[in-house]
Amino acid sequence: MPTPAVTVVLPAFNRRDLLPRALRSVLEQSFADLELLVVDDGSTDGTPEVAEAVGDPRVRVIRLGVNRGQSVARNTGIAQARGRFIAFQDSDDAWLPGKLARQVDVLERKPEVAMVYGDLERVPVAGEPFVIRAPDLVRGRVMDDRSSGYAAYGLGIQTCCVRAGVFQSIGMFREAMRCFEDLEFFLRFTRRFGAERIPEPVVRYYETDGVSTVNGHEYAARRFLLRRFAWDILRQRPSWWWRERTNIRLQRRLDLP
């Protein structure tokens, strides 16, 4: 097959019922020069068979023997990607029409832009949909003035289209992290590269039982981020470093038996 312009990496674990919507939203994009790598992360419900049954030659299923987590799945897809640009999709979400065409247009016209991303339309289980506005990334800025502190907090990986060379320069997703691994990647990215935001939703983000919740991995991830980016935090927003350190220590004491 000819080399595609874009590789779309879609990790999936036990998403047989939701996966068709995610696949259609990618394959029906107006920009069609793509390959879609569905990385099955050890599913037991027939998820990879659903992807294989699509019958589109642009779809390739990569099976992992056991469940290893979404970072491993994404890295596996990146390692086998053939496209100049790499985009990401989640198995329970839907790209909006025209997403990929707009992103590729920016990347081809602006060599200084290494990633194009956008906002999310969140569809809750109950209630009306609402827009989650992505942050405006500034090259070299790890911190911003929001209460969350980190400049890339709230950026959805499924909205992103990235130049493939970025991963060669700064590495892939940190597989040891079970929480905030995409945030950690974005913070490494924004240290060195420029990005452009599409200021409107490009993905419909559905609430499901897969929506991230506070769990035992969160505080370990927060501690790691605080250490990993300590110099940037202390230069750009020192008061937040001390507050976050205190909050993590307090929570750790509260969690002790």
N, C-alpha and C positions, 0 to 999 in steps of 0.2 A: 504494500500500500504506500502511496506517496506520503511524504512527511507532512503532518498537519501543522497548521499555525499554532493551535492551542491544544494543550492537554488538559482535560478536566479530570480531577482526582476526586472520587466519591467513596469514602469509607462507609461500610455498612455492616451492621450486626443485628441479626434478627429483625429485619425491617421488610419482610415479604409483602405486607399489606400496604405499606406507605411508599415503598421504593418506586413503583410505577409512576407516581406523580412527579417525583424528583427527576427520574430519567426523562420523561416527556418534556419537562420544562427546559432541559438542556438540549435534547435532540431537536426540538422544534424552534430553537433560536434562529433568527434570520442569518446570523453568521454561522455557517455550517462547516467551515474548514477546521474540524476538531476531531480528536479522539477522546472517548470517555472510558476511563479506567475505573471500573467498579472493584474496589478492594474489599473482598468479603473477609471479615475479621472473625472467622470461626463460627459462623452462624449455624444453628441447628434447626431452623424453621423453613428451609428451602429458599432463602434469600438469593443465593447465587444462581439457582435455576430460573428464578424470575428474571434476573438480568440477562441471562443467556437466551431466554425465550423472546426477547425483544426483536431479534432478527436483524438489527441494524449493524452493518459491518464496521461502523465506527466504535462499537461497544466491545470492550475486552474485559473479561472477568479474571481477576487475580485472587486465588484462594489462599488464605492463611490457615494452617492446620488447626490452630487454637486461637482463642481470643487473646490478643496482645495489646489492645488499646488503640485509640484513634491516632495517636502520634506515630506509632509503628505503621499503621495502615496508610496514613498520609505519606510517610517517608518511603514506604514501599512503592507507592504510585509515583512519587517524584523521581525515584531512582530509575523507573522504567519509562518515564515521559519522553516523548520525541518532539514535542512542540517547543516553539520559541518562547511561548508564554504558557504559564501554568495557572489554571483557575481551580477553585474548590467548590464543591457542592456537598451539602449534608443530605442524608438519606430521607429525612422527613420534611424537607423544605422545598420551595419551588422558586426557580429563577423567574423574574418578570420578563416579558417580551422585550427584545432589543438590548438586554443587559450586555451581552458579550460583544455585539457590534460596536457599542459606544466605548467600551473599554479598549478594544483592539485599536479603534480609531485614535484614541488618545496616545496609546503606547507607540503607535507607528509614526505619529506626527511629532511627538515630544520625546526625544531620546533622553532627556534629563529626568523623566518620570519613570520610576522603576516598578510602581504598583498603582493600579486604579481600583478604587473601592467605592462603596456607596452606603446608603441608609437601608434600614430594614423596616418592613411592614410586619408588625407582630400580630399574629392572630391568636388570641387567647382561647382557652377551652370554653370559657363563658365570657360574654361581653363583646364589645365592639373592637375591631382592629385599631391599632394606633401605630404611629411611626416612631422608631428609635433612631434618633439622629446620630450618625457616626461622628467621632471627633475629627477635627481638622489637624492632621499631622503636620509637624514642622520638622524639617531635617535637623538633627542634632538635639532635639528636645525630647527627653525621656519623661519629663514631668509637665503637667499643666496646672491650672488654678482650680480645677474642679475638686470636689470632695474625694473622689476616687484617687486623685493624685497622679496616676500614671497616664501619660498622654494618649496611649492607645487603648485605654480601657473602654469597653463598649463597642469596639470594632469587630464586626462579624467576619470570620474567615470565609464564609460562603459568599460574601460579596466581593471577594478579592480576585484580581487577575494580576499575576506577578511575572516579571521577566525571569526566565529560567536561570540565567546567570547569577541571580541574587543568591540562590541556594548554594551555588558553588563558592560564593564569596563569604557568606556568613554562616553556612551550615543549615541544617534542616530543623525539624521540631525536636525538642528535647524529650526523649522517650521515657526517661525516668520520672517525669512529671505526670501526675494524674489529674491535674487541675491547673488552669491558667497557662497551659503550654503554648496556646496560640498568642496570648498576651506577651509571654516571654520572647517569642519569635518576633513579634511586632516591635518590641522595644529594642531588640538587636538591629532590626531593620532600620528604624527611624534614626538611629545613631549615624548611619552611613548613607542612606538613600532618601530620595525625594518621592513623594506620592501625591496623587491627585484624587480628590473626593468628588463623586457625582452627588450633588446635593438633593437627592430624592431617593425613594426606595428602589432598589434593584432586585431585591429578594423578598419573598413572602415567607416569614419565619413562623412556623406553626408550633404552638405549645403542645407537647406530647409528654408521655412518661419518660422521655429521654432528656427533658429540659434539666439543665444542671442545677443542683441544689447544694446547699452547704453540706459538706461531708468531712470525713476524717482527713482528706487530702488537702483541704483548703489552706489550713494554717501552715502546713509544711511547705506548700507552694508560696505562700506569702513570705515566710521566712527566707526561702531561697531567693525570691525576687529582691527582697530587701538587701541581702548580701551581694547578689549578683550585680545590682545596679547602684550600690551604695555611693560610689563616687559621684555619679550623675545626680542622684537624689540630693546629696549634701551640697553640691554646687548649685543646683537649680531650685531646690525647695527644702532647705534643711529642717524647718519646723515640722514638715510632714514626716520626715524620717524618724524623728523622735516620737511623734504621736503614733505612727504605725508600729514601731518597736514596742511601745508601751501597751498598745491594744493587743498585740500578739502575745506578749508575756501574761497579760491579765487573762486572756482567754485560755491560755495553757494552764494557768492555776485553777480556773473554774472547771476545766475538763478533768483535773486530777481526781481520782477516787477518794 
